[in-house]
């Protein structure tokens, strides 16, 4: 299976329907496939690095405060 494209995004980390999403500054929204430890950053502006794994799903490799 081919790998998705790499993305580095900055935005607001929010919870939606039991999962985490990133609302990016240009108005887009990404669903995040990320570990539970990322919940400590809820409501904060974050920088996310990961691989696209579907239409709007990002498999997160790294997440930090922006």
PDB file with one MODEL, atoms N, CA, C and O in Angstrom:
MODEL        1
ATOM      1  N   UNK A   1       0.848  -1.177   0.000  1.00  0.00           N
ATOM      2  CA  UNK A   1       0.000   0.000   0.000  1.00  0.00           C
ATOM      3  C   UNK A   1       0.892   1.238   0.000  1.00  0.00           C
ATOM      4  O   UNK A   1       1.811   1.320   0.815  1.00  0.00           O
ATOM      5  N   UNK A   2       0.652   2.198  -0.882  1.00  0.00           N
ATOM      6  CA  UNK A   2       1.479   3.405  -0.926  1.00  0.00           C
ATOM      7  C   UNK A   2       1.270   4.269   0.305  1.00  0.00           C
ATOM      8  O   UNK A   2       0.179   4.324   0.873  1.00  0.00           O
ATOM      9  N   UNK A   3       2.342   4.941   0.702  1.00  0.00           N
ATOM     10  CA  UNK A   3       2.284   5.837   1.845  1.00  0.00           C
ATOM     11  C   UNK A   3       1.660   7.163   1.441  1.00  0.00           C
ATOM     12  O   UNK A   3       1.794   7.591   0.295  1.00  0.00           O
ATOM     13  N   UNK A   4       0.974   7.818   2.380  1.00  0.00           N
ATOM     14  CA  UNK A   4       0.389   9.122   2.128  1.00  0.00           C
ATOM     15  C   UNK A   4       1.440  10.215   2.140  1.00  0.00           C
ATOM     16  O   UNK A   4       2.623   9.962   2.364  1.00  0.00           O
ATOM     17  N   UNK A   5       0.988  11.427   1.895  1.00  0.00           N
ATOM     18  CA  UNK A   5       1.898  12.567   1.870  1.00  0.00           C
ATOM     19  C   UNK A   5       2.169  13.075   3.278  1.00  0.00           C
ATOM     20  O   UNK A   5       1.322  12.962   4.164  1.00  0.00           O
ATOM     21  N   UNK A   6       3.350  13.633   3.473  1.00  0.00           N
ATOM     22  CA  UNK A   6       3.755  14.184   4.776  1.00  0.00           C
ATOM     23  C   UNK A   6       3.191  15.596   4.906  1.00  0.00           C
ATOM     24  O   UNK A   6       3.217  16.376   3.953  1.00  0.00           O
ATOM     25  N   UNK A   7       2.686  15.913   6.085  1.00  0.00           N
ATOM     26  CA  UNK A   7       2.130  17.237   6.352  1.00  0.00           C
ATOM     27  C   UNK A   7       2.670  17.777   7.668  1.00  0.00           C
ATOM     28  O   UNK A   7       2.864  17.028   8.625  1.00  0.00           O
ATOM     29  N   UNK A   8       2.908  19.076   7.707  1.00  0.00           N
ATOM     30  CA  UNK A   8       3.236  19.798   8.933  1.00  0.00           C
ATOM     31  C   UNK A   8       2.215  20.926   9.018  1.00  0.00           C
ATOM     32  O   UNK A   8       2.190  21.821   8.172  1.00  0.00           O
ATOM     33  N   UNK A   9       1.370  20.874  10.051  1.00  0.00           N
ATOM     34  CA  UNK A   9       0.239  21.802  10.168  1.00  0.00           C
ATOM     35  C   UNK A   9       0.234  22.459  11.539  1.00  0.00           C
ATOM     36  O   UNK A   9       0.707  21.889  12.523  1.00  0.00           O
ATOM     37  N   UNK A  10      -0.308  23.666  11.584  1.00  0.00           N
ATOM     38  CA  UNK A  10      -0.470  24.392  12.845  1.00  0.00           C
ATOM     39  C   UNK A  10      -1.933  24.781  12.983  1.00  0.00           C
ATOM     40  O   UNK A  10      -2.560  25.232  12.024  1.00  0.00           O
ATOM     41  N   UNK A  11      -2.473  24.602  14.189  1.00  0.00           N
ATOM     42  CA  UNK A  11      -3.861  24.963  14.418  1.00  0.00           C
ATOM     43  C   UNK A  11      -4.269  24.693  15.853  1.00  0.00           C
ATOM     44  O   UNK A  11      -3.433  24.471  16.729  1.00  0.00           O
ATOM     45  N   UNK A  12      -5.574  24.718  16.073  1.00  0.00           N
ATOM     46  CA  UNK A  12      -6.157  24.545  17.398  1.00  0.00           C
ATOM     47  C   UNK A  12      -6.583  23.092  17.584  1.00  0.00           C
ATOM     48  O   UNK A  12      -7.318  22.552  16.757  1.00  0.00           O
ATOM     49  N   UNK A  13      -6.128  22.458  18.659  1.00  0.00           N
ATOM     50  CA  UNK A  13      -6.459  21.066  18.952  1.00  0.00           C
ATOM     51  C   UNK A  13      -7.765  21.014  19.740  1.00  0.00           C
ATOM     52  O   UNK A  13      -7.875  21.590  20.822  1.00  0.00           O
ATOM     53  N   UNK A  14      -8.750  20.316  19.181  1.00  0.00           N
ATOM     54  CA  UNK A  14     -10.070  20.217  19.798  1.00  0.00           C
ATOM     55  C   UNK A  14     -10.535  18.767  19.834  1.00  0.00           C
ATOM     56  O   UNK A  14     -10.002  17.908  19.131  1.00  0.00           O
ATOM     57  N   UNK A  15     -11.546  18.513  20.671  1.00  0.00           N
ATOM     58  CA  UNK A  15     -12.160  17.191  20.718  1.00  0.00           C
ATOM     59  C   UNK A  15     -13.448  17.242  19.911  1.00  0.00           C
ATOM     60  O   UNK A  15     -14.201  18.213  19.981  1.00  0.00           O
ATOM     61  N   UNK A  16     -13.693  16.173  19.138  1.00  0.00           N
ATOM     62  CA  UNK A  16     -14.912  16.099  18.328  1.00  0.00           C
ATOM     63  C   UNK A  16     -15.335  14.644  18.218  1.00  0.00           C
ATOM     64  O   UNK A  16     -14.584  13.808  17.715  1.00  0.00           O
ATOM     65  N   UNK A  17     -16.535  14.344  18.686  1.00  0.00           N
ATOM     66  CA  UNK A  17     -17.092  12.989  18.631  1.00  0.00           C
ATOM     67  C   UNK A  17     -16.157  11.947  19.229  1.00  0.00           C
ATOM     68  O   UNK A  17     -15.992  10.859  18.677  1.00  0.00           O
ATOM     69  N   UNK A  18     -15.553  12.282  20.348  1.00  0.00           N
ATOM     70  CA  UNK A  18     -14.696  11.349  21.061  1.00  0.00           C
ATOM     71  C   UNK A  18     -13.271  11.253  20.553  1.00  0.00           C
ATOM     72  O   UNK A  18     -12.447  10.559  21.149  1.00  0.00           O
ATOM     73  N   UNK A  19     -12.965  11.941  19.457  1.00  0.00           N
ATOM     74  CA  UNK A  19     -11.616  11.926  18.915  1.00  0.00           C
ATOM     75  C   UNK A  19     -11.034  13.329  18.909  1.00  0.00           C
ATOM     76  O   UNK A  19     -11.700  14.289  19.296  1.00  0.00           O
ATOM     77  N   UNK A  20      -9.801  13.440  18.471  1.00  0.00           N
ATOM     78  CA  UNK A  20      -9.144  14.740  18.402  1.00  0.00           C
ATOM     79  C   UNK A  20      -9.107  15.229  16.959  1.00  0.00           C
ATOM     80  O   UNK A  20      -8.909  14.451  16.025  1.00  0.00           O
ATOM     81  N   UNK A  21      -9.301  16.524  16.803  1.00  0.00           N
ATOM     82  CA  UNK A  21      -9.228  17.151  15.487  1.00  0.00           C
ATOM     83  C   UNK A  21      -8.350  18.385  15.580  1.00  0.00           C
ATOM     84  O   UNK A  21      -8.172  18.970  16.648  1.00  0.00           O
ATOM     85  N   UNK A  22      -7.804  18.766  14.428  1.00  0.00           N
ATOM     86  CA  UNK A  22      -6.991  19.964  14.326  1.00  0.00           C
ATOM     87  C   UNK A  22      -7.712  20.933  13.403  1.00  0.00           C
ATOM     88  O   UNK A  22      -7.910  20.649  12.221  1.00  0.00           O
ATOM     89  N   UNK A  23      -8.104  22.086  13.953  1.00  0.00           N
ATOM     90  CA  UNK A  23      -8.679  23.157  13.136  1.00  0.00           C
ATOM     91  C   UNK A  23      -7.528  24.038  12.695  1.00  0.00           C
ATOM     92  O   UNK A  23      -6.952  24.770  13.500  1.00  0.00           O
ATOM     93  N   UNK A  24      -7.191  23.969  11.411  1.00  0.00           N
ATOM     94  CA  UNK A  24      -6.056  24.723  10.903  1.00  0.00           C
ATOM     95  C   UNK A  24      -6.463  26.143  10.564  1.00  0.00           C
ATOM     96  O   UNK A  24      -7.641  26.445  10.371  1.00  0.00           O
ATOM     97  N   UNK A  25      -5.466  27.004  10.495  1.00  0.00           N
ATOM     98  CA  UNK A  25      -5.703  28.436  10.374  1.00  0.00           C
ATOM     99  C   UNK A  25      -6.401  28.840   9.078  1.00  0.00           C
ATOM    100  O   UNK A  25      -7.054  29.883   9.038  1.00  0.00           O
ATOM    101  N   UNK A  26      -6.279  28.037   8.010  1.00  0.00           N
ATOM    102  CA  UNK A  26      -6.933  28.402   6.753  1.00  0.00           C
ATOM    103  C   UNK A  26      -8.391  27.954   6.700  1.00  0.00           C
ATOM    104  O   UNK A  26      -9.064  28.134   5.686  1.00  0.00           O
ATOM    105  N   UNK A  27      -8.879  27.366   7.802  1.00  0.00           N
ATOM    106  CA  UNK A  27     -10.282  26.975   7.881  1.00  0.00           C
ATOM    107  C   UNK A  27     -10.538  25.494   7.723  1.00  0.00           C
ATOM    108  O   UNK A  27     -11.676  25.057   7.894  1.00  0.00           O
ATOM    109  N   UNK A  28      -9.521  24.696   7.401  1.00  0.00           N
ATOM    110  CA  UNK A  28      -9.704  23.261   7.245  1.00  0.00           C
ATOM    111  C   UNK A  28      -9.689  22.538   8.582  1.00  0.00           C
ATOM    112  O   UNK A  28      -9.275  23.096   9.598  1.00  0.00           O
ATOM    113  N   UNK A  29     -10.146  21.292   8.570  1.00  0.00           N
ATOM    114  CA  UNK A  29     -10.152  20.455   9.765  1.00  0.00           C
ATOM    115  C   UNK A  29      -9.612  19.079   9.420  1.00  0.00           C
ATOM    116  O   UNK A  29     -10.004  18.486   8.416  1.00  0.00           O
ATOM    117  N   UNK A  30      -8.717  18.575  10.248  1.00  0.00           N
ATOM    118  CA  UNK A  30      -8.149  17.241  10.096  1.00  0.00           C
ATOM    119  C   UNK A  30      -8.510  16.393  11.306  1.00  0.00           C
ATOM    120  O   UNK A  30      -8.404  16.858  12.440  1.00  0.00           O
ATOM    121  N   UNK A  31      -8.932  15.161  11.079  1.00  0.00           N
ATOM    122  CA  UNK A  31      -9.062  14.188  12.159  1.00  0.00           C
ATOM    123  C   UNK A  31      -7.668  13.654  12.438  1.00  0.00           C
ATOM    124  O   UNK A  31      -6.873  13.472  11.516  1.00  0.00           O
ATOM    125  N   UNK A  32      -7.369  13.402  13.714  1.00  0.00           N
ATOM    126  CA  UNK A  32      -6.021  12.977  14.083  1.00  0.00           C
ATOM    127  C   UNK A  32      -6.019  11.563  14.647  1.00  0.00           C
ATOM    128  O   UNK A  32      -6.821  11.224  15.517  1.00  0.00           O
ATOM    129  N   UNK A  33      -5.109  10.749  14.137  1.00  0.00           N
ATOM    130  CA  UNK A  33      -4.835   9.434  14.694  1.00  0.00           C
ATOM    131  C   UNK A  33      -3.601   9.618  15.576  1.00  0.00           C
ATOM    132  O   UNK A  33      -2.464   9.591  15.105  1.00  0.00           O
ATOM    133  N   UNK A  34      -3.863   9.808  16.875  1.00  0.00           N
ATOM    134  CA  UNK A  34      -2.806  10.198  17.802  1.00  0.00           C
ATOM    135  C   UNK A  34      -3.051   9.528  19.153  1.00  0.00           C
ATOM    136  O   UNK A  34      -4.187   9.193  19.488  1.00  0.00           O
ATOM    137  N   UNK A  35      -1.995   9.338  19.917  1.00  0.00           N
ATOM    138  CA  UNK A  35      -2.100   8.722  21.237  1.00  0.00           C
ATOM    139  C   UNK A  35      -2.853   9.584  22.242  1.00  0.00           C
ATOM    140  O   UNK A  35      -3.061  10.779  22.034  1.00  0.00           O
ATOM    141  N   UNK A  36      -3.251   8.950  23.327  1.00  0.00           N
ATOM    142  CA  UNK A  36      -4.031   9.625  24.367  1.00  0.00           C
ATOM    143  C   UNK A  36      -3.287  10.767  25.044  1.00  0.00           C
ATOM    144  O   UNK A  36      -3.910  11.690  25.570  1.00  0.00           O
ATOM    145  N   UNK A  37      -1.965  10.711  25.034  1.00  0.00           N
ATOM    146  CA  UNK A  37      -1.185  11.747  25.716  1.00  0.00           C
ATOM    147  C   UNK A  37      -1.389  13.125  25.080  1.00  0.00           C
ATOM    148  O   UNK A  37      -1.124  14.142  25.721  1.00  0.00           O
ATOM    149  N   UNK A  38      -1.853  13.170  23.842  1.00  0.00           N
ATOM    150  CA  UNK A  38      -2.076  14.451  23.168  1.00  0.00           C
ATOM    151  C   UNK A  38      -3.227  15.235  23.805  1.00  0.00           C
ATOM    152  O   UNK A  38      -3.333  16.444  23.600  1.00  0.00           O
ATOM    153  N   UNK A  39      -4.078  14.574  24.564  1.00  0.00           N
ATOM    154  CA  UNK A  39      -5.216  15.261  25.197  1.00  0.00           C
ATOM    155  C   UNK A  39      -4.768  16.358  26.163  1.00  0.00           C
ATOM    156  O   UNK A  39      -5.539  17.269  26.464  1.00  0.00           O
ATOM    157  N   UNK A  40      -3.548  16.278  26.643  1.00  0.00           N
ATOM    158  CA  UNK A  40      -3.035  17.326  27.537  1.00  0.00           C
ATOM    159  C   UNK A  40      -2.931  18.667  26.825  1.00  0.00           C
ATOM    160  O   UNK A  40      -2.827  19.710  27.472  1.00  0.00           O
ATOM    161  N   UNK A  41      -2.958  18.645  25.490  1.00  0.00           N
ATOM    162  CA  UNK A  41      -2.841  19.865  24.694  1.00  0.00           C
ATOM    163  C   UNK A  41      -4.185  20.385  24.191  1.00  0.00           C
ATOM    164  O   UNK A  41      -4.223  21.335  23.410  1.00  0.00           O
ATOM    165  N   UNK A  42      -5.288  19.773  24.628  1.00  0.00           N
ATOM    166  CA  UNK A  42      -6.619  20.204  24.184  1.00  0.00           C
ATOM    167  C   UNK A  42      -6.824  21.702  24.411  1.00  0.00           C
ATOM    168  O   UNK A  42      -6.489  22.235  25.469  1.00  0.00           O
ATOM    169  N   UNK A  43      -7.373  22.360  23.411  1.00  0.00           N
ATOM    170  CA  UNK A  43      -7.666  23.783  23.509  1.00  0.00           C
ATOM    171  C   UNK A  43      -6.485  24.680  23.213  1.00  0.00           C
ATOM    172  O   UNK A  43      -6.603  25.904  23.256  1.00  0.00           O
ATOM    173  N   UNK A  44      -5.342  24.078  22.910  1.00  0.00           N
ATOM    174  CA  UNK A  44      -4.131  24.867  22.654  1.00  0.00           C
ATOM    175  C   UNK A  44      -3.801  24.898  21.164  1.00  0.00           C
ATOM    176  O   UNK A  44      -4.261  24.066  20.382  1.00  0.00           O
ATOM    177  N   UNK A  45      -2.994  25.881  20.805  1.00  0.00           N
ATOM    178  CA  UNK A  45      -2.468  25.972  19.449  1.00  0.00           C
ATOM    179  C   UNK A  45      -1.265  25.031  19.371  1.00  0.00           C
ATOM    180  O   UNK A  45      -0.332  25.135  20.167  1.00  0.00           O
ATOM    181  N   UNK A  46      -1.300  24.101  18.391  1.00  0.00           N
ATOM    182  CA  UNK A  46      -0.275  23.074  18.291  1.00  0.00           C
ATOM    183  C   UNK A  46       0.288  22.993  16.869  1.00  0.00           C
ATOM    184  O   UNK A  46      -0.299  23.490  15.908  1.00  0.00           O
ATOM    185  N   UNK A  47       1.448  22.344  16.783  1.00  0.00           N
ATOM    186  CA  UNK A  47       2.090  22.038  15.501  1.00  0.00           C
ATOM    187  C   UNK A  47       2.103  20.518  15.386  1.00  0.00           C
ATOM    188  O   UNK A  47       2.603  19.827  16.274  1.00  0.00           O
ATOM    189  N   UNK A  48       1.551  20.000  14.290  1.00  0.00           N
ATOM    190  CA  UNK A  48       1.405  18.564  14.098  1.00  0.00           C
ATOM    191  C   UNK A  48       2.189  18.145  12.854  1.00  0.00           C
ATOM    192  O   UNK A  48       2.105  18.786  11.806  1.00  0.00           O
ATOM    193  N   UNK A  49       2.952  17.058  12.990  1.00  0.00           N
ATOM    194  CA  UNK A  49       3.642  16.451  11.852  1.00  0.00           C
ATOM    195  C   UNK A  49       3.096  15.044  11.693  1.00  0.00           C
ATOM    196  O   UNK A  49       2.974  14.305  12.669  1.00  0.00           O
ATOM    197  N   UNK A  50       2.769  14.672  10.461  1.00  0.00           N
ATOM    198  CA  UNK A  50       2.264  13.325  10.240  1.00  0.00           C
ATOM    199  C   UNK A  50       2.056  13.014   8.781  1.00  0.00           C
ATOM    200  O   UNK A  50       2.347  13.824   7.901  1.00  0.00           O
ATOM    201  N   UNK A  51       1.540  11.815   8.543  1.00  0.00           N
ATOM    202  CA  UNK A  51       1.287  11.320   7.195  1.00  0.00           C
ATOM    203  C   UNK A  51      -0.218  11.238   6.963  1.00  0.00           C
ATOM    204  O   UNK A  51      -0.975  10.777   7.817  1.00  0.00           O
ATOM    205  N   UNK A  52      -0.625  11.697   5.789  1.00  0.00           N
ATOM    206  CA  UNK A  52      -2.033  11.608   5.428  1.00  0.00           C
ATOM    207  C   UNK A  52      -2.412  10.136   5.294  1.00  0.00           C
ATOM    208  O   UNK A  52      -1.711   9.357   4.648  1.00  0.00           O
ATOM    209  N   UNK A  53      -3.535   9.768   5.918  1.00  0.00           N
ATOM    210  CA  UNK A  53      -3.958   8.371   5.949  1.00  0.00           C
ATOM    211  C   UNK A  53      -5.437   8.260   5.610  1.00  0.00           C
ATOM    212  O   UNK A  53      -6.163   7.473   6.218  1.00  0.00           O
ATOM    213  N   UNK A  54      -5.876   9.036   4.651  1.00  0.00           N
ATOM    214  CA  UNK A  54      -7.280   9.070   4.254  1.00  0.00           C
ATOM    215  C   UNK A  54      -7.629  10.494   3.867  1.00  0.00           C
ATOM    216  O   UNK A  54      -6.781  11.386   3.907  1.00  0.00           O
ATOM    217  N   UNK A  55      -8.883  10.701   3.492  1.00  0.00           N
ATOM    218  CA  UNK A  55      -9.290  12.025   3.011  1.00  0.00           C
ATOM    219  C   UNK A  55      -8.954  13.135   3.990  1.00  0.00           C
ATOM    220  O   UNK A  55      -8.363  14.144   3.607  1.00  0.00           O
ATOM    221  N   UNK A  56      -9.328  12.956   5.255  1.00  0.00           N
ATOM    222  CA  UNK A  56      -9.111  14.005   6.253  1.00  0.00           C
ATOM    223  C   UNK A  56      -8.466  13.468   7.533  1.00  0.00           C
ATOM    224  O   UNK A  56      -8.622  14.051   8.606  1.00  0.00           O
ATOM    225  N   UNK A  57      -7.750  12.365   7.413  1.00  0.00           N
ATOM    226  CA  UNK A  57      -7.133  11.720   8.576  1.00  0.00           C
ATOM    227  C   UNK A  57      -5.617  11.846   8.493  1.00  0.00           C
ATOM    228  O   UNK A  57      -5.004  11.559   7.465  1.00  0.00           O
ATOM    229  N   UNK A  58      -5.033  12.281   9.600  1.00  0.00           N
ATOM    230  CA  UNK A  58      -3.590  12.440   9.679  1.00  0.00           C
ATOM    231  C   UNK A  58      -3.050  11.504  10.758  1.00  0.00           C
ATOM    232  O   UNK A  58      -3.441  11.600  11.922  1.00  0.00           O
ATOM    233  N   UNK A  59      -2.142  10.590  10.367  1.00  0.00           N
ATOM    234  CA  UNK A  59      -1.465   9.710  11.319  1.00  0.00           C
ATOM    235  C   UNK A  59      -0.312  10.509  11.921  1.00  0.00           C
ATOM    236  O   UNK A  59       0.700  10.740  11.260  1.00  0.00           O
ATOM    237  N   UNK A  60      -0.465  10.925  13.159  1.00  0.00           N
ATOM    238  CA  UNK A  60       0.453  11.870  13.787  1.00  0.00           C
ATOM    239  C   UNK A  60       1.740  11.180  14.220  1.00  0.00           C
ATOM    240  O   UNK A  60       1.720  10.146  14.888  1.00  0.00           O
ATOM    241  N   UNK A  61       2.860  11.779  13.822  1.00  0.00           N
ATOM    242  CA  UNK A  61       4.188  11.318  14.247  1.00  0.00           C
ATOM    243  C   UNK A  61       4.720  12.181  15.391  1.00  0.00           C
ATOM    244  O   UNK A  61       5.482  11.708  16.235  1.00  0.00           O
ATOM    245  N   UNK A  62       4.309  13.454  15.410  1.00  0.00           N
ATOM    246  CA  UNK A  62       4.770  14.384  16.447  1.00  0.00           C
ATOM    247  C   UNK A  62       3.739  15.495  16.625  1.00  0.00           C
ATOM    248  O   UNK A  62       3.170  15.998  15.656  1.00  0.00           O
ATOM    249  N   UNK A  63       3.510  15.866  17.890  1.00  0.00           N
ATOM    250  CA  UNK A  63       2.617  16.989  18.195  1.00  0.00           C
ATOM    251  C   UNK A  63       3.212  17.784  19.358  1.00  0.00           C
ATOM    252  O   UNK A  63       3.577  17.215  20.387  1.00  0.00           O
ATOM    253  N   UNK A  64       3.307  19.094  19.185  1.00  0.00           N
ATOM    254  CA  UNK A  64       3.886  19.985  20.191  1.00  0.00           C
ATOM    255  C   UNK A  64       3.109  21.286  20.236  1.00  0.00           C
ATOM    256  O   UNK A  64       2.386  21.622  19.297  1.00  0.00           O
ATOM    257  N   UNK A  65       3.260  22.016  21.331  1.00  0.00           N
ATOM    258  CA  UNK A  65       2.688  23.354  21.395  1.00  0.00           C
ATOM    259  C   UNK A  65       3.335  24.213  20.307  1.00  0.00           C
ATOM    260  O   UNK A  65       4.532  24.103  20.043  1.00  0.00           O
ATOM    261  N   UNK A  66       2.533  25.063  19.688  1.00  0.00           N
ATOM    262  CA  UNK A  66       3.060  25.927  18.625  1.00  0.00           C
ATOM    263  C   UNK A  66       3.687  27.170  19.219  1.00  0.00           C
ATOM    264  O   UNK A  66       4.187  28.021  18.484  1.00  0.00           O
TER     265      UNK A  66
ENDMDL
END
